[in-house]
Amino acid sequence: MDHLGGVVSGPRPGRMRDRRGRGPRGPMALPGPLSPSSVPAHRPARESFDLLVRDIVTALDAHFAAEPDHVEIVVEEAPLLPPEWTDDVPLSILTGGPDVQRVVLFRIPIVQRCTGREDLEDLVWTVVLDRLAEVWHMSPDDLDPRTH
C-alpha cells in the first residue's frame, strides 16, 4: 500500500471475478431487511426437484388422507437397467407389497425430457397423477386438484 500512501481508494475497477460462472455469492445471500431468513445462493438440481415433488404431494394431501392404501413417493436419480435394455428409460415405477405401495420417480430421465421449468412441472404432475391413479384405481383427472 506504499504506492497509495496508505489510503485505499475504493473497489477495483471492472467486473467482479466470477471464475466458474456460478453467479453472485456472499453478501447477497445473507439475511437482510428484504430477506430476513436469507436466500439460497444456489439450489442444487436434486434439491429443486425434491421440492417440486413435495409441493405436488402436499397439494394431493386430501387424497392421501381419504384413500385406504398407504403410498410412499420416492425420488431416485435414475433406474438401474440391464445392458441389453433397448426401450425408453422409464420415468417412474410402481413397487411394493400388500401393505404399502411405493411410487419411485426417476429425476434424470424426467428432467432430460423437459425444456424448461413449466414443462418439468407439468411432466412431474402427469407422472405422479398417473401412478397414483394406478394405485387407487381412479382416473388421473379425478385426482388432479388443478382442474377443480
C-alpha positions in Angstrom: 0.0 0.0 0.0 3.0 2.3 0.0 2.2 3.3 -3.6 -1.2 4.6 -2.5 0.2 6.4 0.5 -1.7 4.0 2.9 -5.1 5.0 1.6 -7.4 2.6 -0.1 -9.4 4.4 -2.8 -12.4 2.1 -3.2 -13.3 -1.1 -5.1 -11.2 -2.3 -8.0 -12.4 -1.1 -11.4 -14.1 -3.6 -13.8 -16.3 -6.5 -13.2 -16.1 -8.7 -10.1 -14.4 -12.1 -10.7 -16.7 -14.9 -11.5 -14.3 -17.6 -12.5 -16.6 -20.5 -12.6 -19.8 -18.8 -13.9 -21.8 -19.6 -10.8 -23.2 -16.0 -10.4 -23.1 -13.8 -7.3 -22.2 -15.2 -3.9 -21.7 -14.0 -0.4 -23.4 -10.9 0.9 -26.3 -11.1 -1.4 -27.3 -14.4 0.2 -27.0 -13.3 3.8 -30.0 -12.3 5.8 -31.1 -8.6 5.4 -34.1 -6.3 5.5 -35.6 -7.7 2.3 -34.8 -11.3 3.0 -34.7 -11.9 6.8 -34.3 -15.7 6.5 -31.7 -15.3 3.8 -31.9 -16.5 0.2 -30.1 -19.6 -1.0 -27.3 -18.5 -3.4 -27.6 -21.8 -5.2 -30.0 -24.7 -5.0 -28.8 -28.0 -6.5 -31.0 -29.6 -9.2 -31.7 -32.5 -6.9 -33.0 -30.3 -4.1 -35.1 -28.3 -6.5 -36.7 -31.4 -8.0 -37.4 -32.8 -4.5 -39.1 -29.5 -3.5 -41.3 -29.7 -6.6 -42.3 -33.3 -5.8 -43.0 -32.3 -2.2 -45.2 -29.4 -3.4 -47.2 -31.8 -5.6 -47.7 -34.4 -2.9 -48.7 -31.6 -0.5 -51.4 -30.5 -3.0 -52.7 -34.1 -3.0 -52.9 -34.5 0.8 -56.7 -34.8 0.7 -56.4 -37.9 -1.4 -53.7 -39.4 0.7 -55.9 -39.0 3.8 -59.1 -40.4 2.1 -57.6 -43.4 0.3 -57.1 -46.7 2.3 -53.9 -47.7 0.5 -50.7 -46.4 2.0 -48.5 -44.9 -0.7 -44.9 -43.6 -0.4 -43.4 -41.4 -3.1 -39.7 -41.7 -3.5 -37.2 -39.9 -5.8 -34.2 -41.7 -7.3 -31.6 -40.4 -9.7 -32.1 -43.0 -12.5 -33.2 -46.6 -12.9 -30.7 -49.4 -13.0 -31.3 -51.0 -16.3 -29.7 -54.1 -17.8 -27.1 -53.6 -20.6 -29.5 -55.2 -23.2 -32.3 -52.6 -22.5 -33.5 -51.0 -25.7 -36.8 -49.4 -24.7 -37.2 -45.8 -23.5 -35.9 -45.2 -20.0 -38.8 -45.3 -17.6 -39.8 -42.1 -15.8 -41.2 -43.9 -12.8 -42.1 -47.3 -11.5 -44.7 -48.7 -9.0 -43.4 -51.2 -6.5 -44.4 -52.5 -3.1 -46.4 -55.2 -1.3 -49.8 -55.6 0.1 -49.3 -53.1 3.0 -47.5 -50.2 1.2 -47.2 -49.1 -2.4 -44.2 -47.1 -3.5 -44.1 -44.8 -6.4 -40.4 -44.2 -7.5 -39.8 -41.2 -9.7 -36.5 -41.1 -11.7 -35.2 -37.5 -11.7 -32.7 -37.6 -14.5 -35.0 -39.1 -17.2 -37.8 -36.8 -16.3 -35.6 -33.7 -16.4 -33.9 -34.7 -19.7 -37.3 -34.9 -21.4 -38.2 -31.3 -20.4 -37.2 -28.0 -22.0 -38.0 -25.6 -19.1 -39.3 -25.2 -15.6 -43.0 -25.2 -16.6 -42.6 -28.2 -18.8 -40.9 -30.0 -15.9 -43.7 -29.2 -13.5 -46.3 -30.5 -16.0 -44.4 -33.7 -16.6 -43.9 -34.4 -12.8 -47.6 -33.7 -12.2 -48.5 -36.1 -15.0 -46.2 -38.9 -13.8 -47.3 -38.6 -10.2 -51.0 -38.5 -11.1 -50.8 -41.4 -13.5 -49.0 -43.6 -10.9 -51.4 -42.7 -8.0 -54.4 -43.3 -10.3 -52.9 -46.7 -11.0 -52.7 -47.5 -7.2 -56.1 -46.1 -6.3 -57.9 -47.3 -9.4 -59.1 -43.9 -10.4 -58.8 -41.6 -13.3 -55.8 -39.1 -13.1 -58.3 -36.3 -13.9 -60.3 -37.1 -10.8 -57.1 -36.7 -8.7 -55.8 -33.5 -10.2 -56.6 -30.6 -7.9 -55.6 -28.1 -10.6 -58.7 -28.9 -12.6 -61.2 -28.5 -9.7 
